[in-house]
């Protein structure tokens, strides 16, 4: 008998469809219509995409048989989730906290725990206040990714301090020292 492999079936999010010999649509034989039967199923065990391989036999009335393969891809179209990390306010640039992926505290995904990675720090280029936007990516095992941002504001609101200079006593006006910061 003859038959083609069924077209690959993609299933977003799963589960795989039930076994269905009717996915073999072009079975033929020179001595009548052959019988299609399910033989076996295996998975590659990968999380994304998972590939399920189903084997169907195509058998004619004399016992001649071939196998065809139906591939089923289970994909994950669902993005991971996470909230923006808590904003940070500091007065000086040297107080800006270092990058810390643990600042992203609620990352989640429908297919396991996603990975958090630092992407960039971008300053608005201003001063007093300066705003830095720190971006982290949150990526699941299928490569679906979102970005979350943390706002870091640098705003020096504390006035500077200084003491009055030491008093100077002179007898004549021409003895007044020149300005000296």
C-alpha positions as CSV (number, residue, x, y, z in Angstrom):
1,X,0.0,0.0,0.0
2,X,1.0,3.7,-0.2
3,X,0.4,6.7,2.0
4,X,2.0,10.0,2.9
5,X,3.1,11.1,6.3
6,X,0.2,13.2,7.8
7,X,0.9,17.0,8.0
8,X,2.5,18.1,11.2
9,X,0.0,19.3,13.8
10,X,0.9,22.3,16.0
11,X,-0.9,22.6,19.3
12,X,-0.4,25.8,21.2
13,X,-0.3,25.0,24.9
14,X,-1.3,21.3,24.5
15,X,-2.5,18.7,25.2
16,X,-1.9,16.6,22.1
17,X,-5.1,15.5,20.3
18,X,-6.3,12.0,20.7
19,X,-5.0,9.2,18.5
20,X,-6.8,9.4,15.2
21,X,-6.1,7.1,12.2
22,X,-8.1,9.4,10.0
23,X,-5.1,11.9,9.9
24,X,-3.8,9.5,7.2
25,X,-5.8,10.8,4.3
26,X,-4.2,9.3,1.1
27,X,-3.9,5.6,1.9
28,X,-4.2,3.5,-1.3
29,X,-3.6,0.0,-2.6
30,X,-3.9,-1.8,-5.9
31,X,-6.3,-4.3,-4.4
32,X,-8.8,-2.2,-2.4
33,X,-8.7,0.2,0.5
34,X,-6.0,-0.5,3.1
35,X,-6.6,-0.3,6.8
36,X,-4.9,2.4,8.9
37,X,-4.1,1.5,12.5
38,X,-2.3,3.2,15.4
39,X,1.1,1.6,16.2
40,X,3.0,3.7,18.7
41,X,3.6,7.1,20.2
42,X,6.8,8.6,21.6
43,X,7.9,12.0,22.8
44,X,11.2,13.8,22.7
45,X,10.7,15.0,26.3
46,X,11.6,18.6,25.5
47,X,9.6,21.3,27.1
48,X,9.2,23.5,24.1
49,X,8.4,22.6,21.6
50,X,7.6,19.1,22.7
51,X,7.6,16.8,19.7
52,X,5.3,13.8,19.8
53,X,5.8,11.2,17.1
54,X,2.9,8.9,16.3
55,X,3.3,5.9,14.0
56,X,0.4,4.5,12.0
57,X,0.4,1.4,9.9
58,X,-1.2,1.1,6.5
59,X,-2.0,-2.5,5.7
60,X,-3.6,-4.0,2.7
61,X,-5.8,-7.1,2.5
62,X,-2.8,-9.4,1.8
63,X,-0.9,-8.2,4.9
64,X,1.5,-5.9,3.1
65,X,2.2,-2.9,5.4
66,X,4.0,0.4,5.6
67,X,4.3,2.9,8.4
68,X,3.7,6.6,8.3
69,X,4.7,9.2,10.9
70,X,2.6,12.0,12.3
71,X,4.4,14.7,14.2
72,X,2.6,16.8,16.8
73,X,4.4,19.9,18.1
74,X,3.2,21.2,21.5
75,X,4.2,24.8,21.7
76,X,3.9,27.5,24.5
77,X,2.4,30.7,23.2
78,X,1.9,32.1,26.7
79,X,4.3,34.9,27.8
80,X,5.8,34.7,31.3
81,X,4.7,37.3,33.8
82,X,6.5,39.6,36.3
83,X,5.9,42.9,37.9
84,X,8.2,45.9,37.7
85,X,10.7,45.9,40.6
86,X,10.2,48.5,43.3
87,X,11.4,52.0,42.4
88,X,14.5,53.2,44.2
89,X,15.3,56.8,45.3
90,X,18.8,57.9,46.2
91,X,20.6,61.2,46.6
92,X,24.0,60.4,45.0
93,X,25.1,58.4,42.0
94,X,27.3,56.2,44.2
95,X,24.2,55.1,46.1
96,X,22.6,53.5,43.0
97,X,22.3,49.9,43.9
98,X,24.1,47.3,41.7
99,X,22.2,45.2,39.2
100,X,20.3,42.4,41.0
101,X,18.1,40.0,39.2
102,X,16.6,39.1,42.5
103,X,14.8,42.5,42.5
104,X,12.4,40.8,40.2
105,X,10.5,38.8,42.8
106,X,7.3,37.5,41.2
107,X,8.3,36.0,37.8
108,X,6.1,33.1,36.8
109,X,5.2,31.0,33.7
110,X,2.7,28.3,32.8
111,X,5.6,25.9,32.0
112,X,8.0,26.3,34.9
113,X,10.2,29.0,36.3
114,X,11.4,31.6,33.8
115,X,14.9,33.1,33.8
116,X,15.5,36.7,34.8
117,X,18.5,38.5,33.1
118,X,19.8,42.1,33.2
119,X,19.2,44.0,29.9
120,X,20.3,47.6,30.4
121,X,20.5,50.8,32.4
122,X,19.5,53.9,30.5
123,X,19.8,57.4,32.0
124,X,17.6,60.3,31.0
125,X,20.8,62.4,30.9
126,X,19.5,65.0,33.3
127,X,20.8,65.8,36.8
128,X,19.0,66.7,40.0
129,X,17.0,64.7,39.4
130,X,18.4,62.0,37.1
131,X,16.3,59.0,36.3
132,X,17.8,55.6,35.3
133,X,15.6,53.0,33.8
134,X,16.9,49.6,34.6
135,X,15.5,46.8,32.4
136,X,15.4,43.1,33.1
137,X,14.1,40.4,30.8
138,X,12.0,37.4,31.9
139,X,12.2,34.5,29.5
140,X,10.5,31.1,29.7
141,X,11.9,27.7,28.4
142,X,10.3,28.3,25.0
143,X,12.0,31.6,24.4
144,X,8.9,33.7,25.2
145,X,10.1,36.9,26.8
146,X,8.9,40.1,28.5
147,X,10.8,43.1,29.9
148,X,10.2,44.7,33.3
149,X,11.7,48.0,34.4
150,X,12.9,49.5,37.6
151,X,13.0,53.3,38.0
152,X,16.0,54.6,39.9
153,X,15.8,58.3,40.7
154,X,18.9,60.3,41.8
155,X,17.9,63.5,43.5
156,X,20.2,65.3,45.9
157,X,17.9,67.2,48.3
158,X,20.4,67.7,51.1
159,X,22.1,71.2,51.1
160,X,25.9,71.2,51.2
161,X,27.6,72.2,54.5
162,X,30.5,74.4,55.2
163,X,32.0,76.4,58.1
164,X,32.6,80.1,58.1
165,X,36.3,80.9,57.2
166,X,38.5,82.0,60.0
167,X,38.2,85.7,60.8
168,X,41.0,87.9,59.6
169,X,42.2,91.1,61.5
170,X,44.3,93.7,59.7
171,X,45.3,97.2,60.5
172,X,45.1,98.7,57.0
173,X,42.8,98.3,54.1
174,X,45.7,97.3,51.8
175,X,46.4,94.3,54.1
176,X,43.0,92.7,53.3
177,X,43.9,89.4,51.7
178,X,42.6,88.7,48.2
179,X,39.6,86.5,47.7
180,X,40.7,82.9,48.1
181,X,38.1,80.1,47.8
